[in-house]
Amino acid sequence: MKKSTSKNLSKKLAKYGAMSLAIAGVSNAMGQVVYTDIDPDETIDDTSYDVDFNNDGTIDFTITNSGASGAAVRMYNTQSNSVLGANFGGNYNYPYVLVNSAPIASSGNFTAHPYYQTLNWNGCAYTNSNWCGGITDAFVGVRFNVGAEQHYGWIQLDVPADATTFTIKGFAFEATPDTEILAGDTGLGIDQNAFEGFTYFMDENSNLNLKAATAIESVSVFNVLGQNVINKSLNANSALVAMDGMTSGVYIATVTIEGQKQSFKVIKK
């Protein structure tokens, strides 16, 4: 994945709690897929990573690594959420390895086990494990609940052959309930390349820095209430968007390149 947002964004956004539903609503209006990139990719060694897909303060999935002492990479699902994979009885649950564009939908075989789902244990000592031999840039398919509604999503991971660590790269979900998502879809459509090479970051002066291989046509910034607070025409390969006079918090920025739009979250400190 292109890595453009701040490190471990899901954890940083958790503190915004009640604002999360407004964020989801803004993203939904701009495109149904809501994507969180982890920049830089975060490698977990002998600890865990909590995934809160829609930043509502509820942990949807926890991915754990027991480090060299146990060499295991496992997922735990909460709130009756489930993982696309196979169950062989009892605690023997094995998430599938999904490639780019694999469908994640109601027709899939989801397991909602209350304990754990094993990607790789002790160098794939469990013969039914799917994440064996060193897996990079692959996806786990998931289904999670928001109230009475179900949503489908994916998490992108690297899992080494010995399972002593794992690396999380990003995750996304379809904001429309009960709607299929494709593994790796970040909201543009997997085959659209206008944003190839596009990067962004917030600098120390609260400027949103944009850079692209082709001309950026425009940028809009919305607050968590869905109000358009910045709207600029650019027609340039790079730009600085001044946000120094704005209130600290979470914003949604939408960039247009070659008629295609991409929305992403930024944090104004």
C-alpha positions as CSV (number, residue, x, y, z in Angstrom):
1,M,0.0,0.0,0.0
2,K,1.0,3.6,-0.5
3,K,1.9,4.9,3.0
4,S,0.9,8.5,3.6
5,T,-0.8,8.9,7.0
6,S,0.6,9.1,10.5
7,K,1.8,6.0,12.3
8,N,-0.8,3.7,13.9
9,L,-3.7,6.0,12.9
10,S,-6.4,3.8,14.3
11,K,-5.0,4.1,17.8
12,K,-4.5,7.8,17.5
13,L,-8.1,8.3,16.4
14,A,-9.6,6.3,19.2
15,K,-9.5,9.2,21.6
16,Y,-11.9,11.2,19.4
17,G,-14.7,8.7,20.3
18,A,-18.0,10.5,19.6
19,M,-16.6,12.2,16.5
20,S,-16.2,8.8,14.8
21,L,-19.7,8.6,13.4
22,A,-19.4,12.0,11.8
23,I,-16.1,10.9,10.2
24,A,-17.7,7.7,8.8
25,G,-20.6,9.8,7.5
26,V,-18.2,12.1,5.6
27,S,-16.3,9.2,4.1
28,N,-19.6,7.6,3.1
29,A,-20.7,10.7,1.2
30,M,-17.4,10.7,-0.8
31,G,-17.0,7.0,-1.5
32,Q,-18.2,3.9,0.3
33,V,-14.8,2.4,1.1
34,V,-13.2,3.9,4.2
35,Y,-9.4,3.2,4.2
36,T,-6.8,3.6,7.0
37,D,-3.2,3.4,6.0
38,I,-0.5,2.6,8.5
39,D,2.6,4.7,7.9
40,P,5.2,3.6,8.4
41,D,4.2,-0.1,8.3
42,E,4.1,-1.3,11.9
43,T,5.9,-4.5,12.8
44,I,4.6,-6.1,16.0
45,D,7.0,-8.2,18.1
46,D,5.7,-10.0,21.2
47,T,2.7,-7.7,21.6
48,S,-0.6,-6.9,19.8
49,Y,-2.4,-4.5,17.5
50,D,-6.0,-3.4,17.9
51,V,-8.1,-2.7,14.8
52,D,-11.0,-0.3,15.2
53,F,-12.3,-0.1,11.6
54,N,-14.7,2.9,12.0
55,N,-13.0,4.6,14.9
56,D,-16.0,4.4,17.2
57,G,-13.9,3.4,20.2
58,T,-14.8,-0.3,20.0
59,I,-12.0,-2.7,19.1
60,D,-13.2,-5.0,16.3
61,F,-10.2,-7.3,16.0
62,T,-7.0,-7.8,17.9
63,I,-4.0,-9.3,16.1
64,T,-1.4,-10.8,18.5
65,N,2.2,-12.0,18.3
66,S,3.7,-14.0,21.2
67,G,7.3,-13.3,20.0
68,A,10.2,-15.7,20.0
69,S,8.9,-17.5,23.1
70,G,5.9,-18.9,21.3
71,A,6.1,-17.7,17.7
72,A,2.4,-17.3,17.0
73,V,0.4,-14.8,15.0
74,R,-3.3,-15.0,15.9
75,M,-6.5,-12.9,15.6
76,Y,-9.1,-12.3,18.2
77,N,-12.6,-11.1,17.2
78,T,-15.0,-9.2,19.5
79,Q,-18.7,-8.3,19.4
80,S,-19.5,-11.5,17.5
81,N,-17.4,-10.3,14.6
82,S,-15.9,-13.0,12.3
83,V,-13.0,-13.8,10.0
84,L,-13.0,-15.3,6.5
85,G,-11.4,-18.8,7.0
86,A,-11.9,-22.4,7.9
87,N,-12.8,-24.1,11.2
88,F,-11.6,-27.6,11.9
89,G,-13.3,-28.0,15.3
90,G,-12.7,-26.4,18.7
91,N,-10.0,-23.7,18.7
92,Y,-8.7,-24.7,15.2
93,N,-9.6,-21.7,13.1
94,Y,-7.5,-20.6,10.2
95,P,-8.0,-17.3,8.3
96,Y,-7.6,-17.5,4.6
97,V,-4.8,-15.7,2.7
98,L,-6.5,-13.4,0.2
99,V,-4.9,-11.9,-2.8
100,N,-5.6,-8.4,-4.3
101,S,-9.1,-8.1,-5.6
102,A,-10.4,-11.2,-3.8
103,P,-14.1,-10.7,-3.0
104,I,-15.2,-10.4,0.7
105,A,-18.9,-10.9,0.9
106,S,-21.8,-12.7,2.5
107,S,-21.1,-15.8,0.5
108,G,-17.8,-16.4,2.2
109,N,-17.1,-18.8,5.0
110,F,-16.8,-16.7,8.1
111,T,-16.0,-18.0,11.6
112,A,-16.9,-16.1,14.8
113,H,-14.9,-18.0,17.3
114,P,-14.7,-16.5,20.9
115,Y,-11.1,-17.4,21.5
116,Y,-8.6,-17.0,18.6
117,Q,-8.0,-17.6,14.9
118,T,-4.5,-18.8,14.0
119,L,-2.6,-17.4,11.0
120,N,0.7,-19.1,11.8
121,W,1.8,-21.0,14.9
122,N,5.4,-22.0,15.4
123,G,6.4,-22.0,11.8
124,C,3.0,-23.5,10.7
125,A,3.2,-26.5,13.0
126,Y,-0.6,-26.6,12.5
127,T,-0.9,-28.2,9.1
128,N,-4.2,-26.4,8.2
129,S,-2.6,-22.9,8.7
130,N,-2.8,-20.8,5.6
131,W,-0.2,-18.1,6.4
132,C,2.9,-20.3,5.9
133,G,6.3,-19.9,4.2
134,G,6.5,-16.1,4.6
135,I,3.5,-14.2,3.3
136,T,3.8,-10.6,2.2
137,D,1.2,-8.0,1.1
138,A,-1.7,-10.4,1.6
139,F,-5.1,-9.8,3.2
140,V,-7.4,-11.1,5.8
141,G,-11.1,-10.8,5.1
142,V,-13.4,-9.8,8.0
143,R,-17.0,-9.1,8.8
144,F,-17.8,-6.9,11.8
145,N,-20.9,-5.4,13.4
146,V,-21.8,-1.7,14.0
147,G,-25.0,-1.9,16.0
148,A,-27.4,-4.2,14.1
149,E,-25.6,-3.7,10.8
150,Q,-22.8,-5.9,9.3
151,H,-19.9,-4.5,7.3
152,Y,-17.1,-6.3,5.3
153,G,-13.5,-5.3,5.3
154,W,-9.9,-6.3,5.0
155,I,-6.6,-6.1,6.8
156,Q,-3.3,-6.1,5.0
157,L,-0.4,-8.1,6.7
158,D,3.0,-9.6,6.3
159,V,3.6,-12.8,8.3
160,P,7.1,-14.3,8.3
161,A,7.7,-18.0,8.0
162,D,8.8,-18.3,11.7
163,A,5.8,-16.2,13.0
164,T,8.0,-14.3,15.4
165,T,6.6,-11.0,14.3
166,F,3.9,-9.6,11.9
167,T,3.6,-6.4,10.0
168,I,0.3,-4.5,9.6
169,K,0.1,-2.2,6.6
170,G,-3.5,-0.9,6.5
171,F,-7.1,-1.8,6.6
172,A,-10.4,-0.8,5.0
173,F,-14.1,-1.5,5.2
174,E,-17.2,-0.9,3.1
175,A,-19.3,1.8,4.8
176,T,-22.5,0.5,3.2
177,P,-23.9,-2.3,5.3
178,D,-24.0,-5.9,3.8
179,T,-22.0,-4.8,0.8
180,E,-19.1,-6.7,-0.8
181,I,-15.6,-5.2,-0.7
182,L,-12.6,-6.4,-2.7
183,A,-9.3,-7.1,-0.9
184,G,-7.0,-4.2,-1.4
185,D,-9.7,-1.7,-2.5
186,T,-9.0,1.7,-0.9
187,G,-12.0,3.5,-2.5
188,L,-10.7,4.3,-5.9
189,G,-11.1,0.9,-7.5
190,I,-8.1,-1.4,-7.7
191,D,-7.4,-0.8,-11.4
192,Q,-7.4,3.0,-11.2
193,N,-3.9,4.4,-11.3
194,A,-4.3,8.2,-11.2
195,F,-3.0,8.2,-7.6
196,E,0.1,6.1,-8.3
197,G,2.9,7.9,-6.5
198,F,0.6,10.2,-4.6
199,T,1.8,11.1,-1.1
200,Y,0.6,13.4,1.7
201,F,1.7,14.4,5.2
202,M,1.1,17.1,7.8
203,D,4.3,19.1,8.5
204,E,5.3,20.8,11.8
205,N,3.6,24.1,10.7
206,S,0.2,22.5,10.2
207,N,0.5,22.5,6.4
208,L,-1.0,19.6,4.5
209,N,1.6,18.6,2.0
210,L,0.5,17.0,-1.3
211,K,2.6,15.5,-4.0
212,A,1.6,13.5,-7.1
213,A,3.1,12.2,-10.4
214,T,0.5,14.1,-12.4
215,A,-1.3,17.4,-11.7
216,I,-3.5,17.6,-8.7
217,E,-6.7,19.3,-9.8
218,S,-8.2,20.2,-6.5
219,V,-8.3,19.6,-2.8
220,S,-11.2,19.9,-0.3
221,V,-11.1,19.5,3.5
222,F,-14.1,18.7,5.6
223,N,-14.4,18.8,9.4
224,V,-16.1,16.0,11.4
225,L,-19.5,17.6,11.0
226,G,-19.2,17.3,7.2
227,Q,-18.7,21.0,6.7
228,N,-16.4,22.0,3.8
229,V,-13.7,24.2,5.4
230,I,-11.2,24.4,2.6
231,N,-11.8,24.1,-1.2
232,K,-8.9,24.9,-3.5
233,S,-8.2,24.5,-7.2
234,L,-4.6,23.6,-7.8
235,N,-3.5,22.2,-11.2
236,A,0.0,21.4,-9.8
237,N,2.0,18.3,-9.0
238,S,2.6,19.6,-5.4
239,A,0.9,21.9,-3.0
240,L,0.8,23.2,0.6
241,V,-2.6,23.5,2.2
242,A,-2.4,25.8,5.2
243,M,-4.4,24.4,8.2
244,D,-2.6,26.4,10.9
245,G,-5.7,28.5,11.7
246,M,-8.0,25.6,12.1
247,T,-9.1,23.8,15.3
248,S,-7.1,20.8,16.4
249,G,-8.7,17.5,15.5
250,V,-9.6,15.1,12.7
251,Y,-10.4,16.2,9.2
252,I,-11.2,14.4,5.9
253,A,-9.3,15.7,2.8
254,T,-10.5,14.8,-0.7
255,V,-8.0,15.2,-3.6
256,T,-8.9,15.0,-7.3
257,I,-6.5,13.8,-9.9
258,E,-7.5,13.1,-13.5
259,G,-11.2,13.2,-12.4
260,Q,-10.7,10.6,-9.8
261,K,-11.1,11.3,-6.1
262,Q,-9.4,9.9,-3.0
263,S,-10.4,10.7,0.6
264,F,-8.2,10.3,3.6
265,K,-8.0,11.4,7.2
266,V,-5.6,14.0,8.5
267,I,-4.9,15.1,12.1
268,K,-4.4,18.8,12.9
269,K,-2.4,19.0,16.1
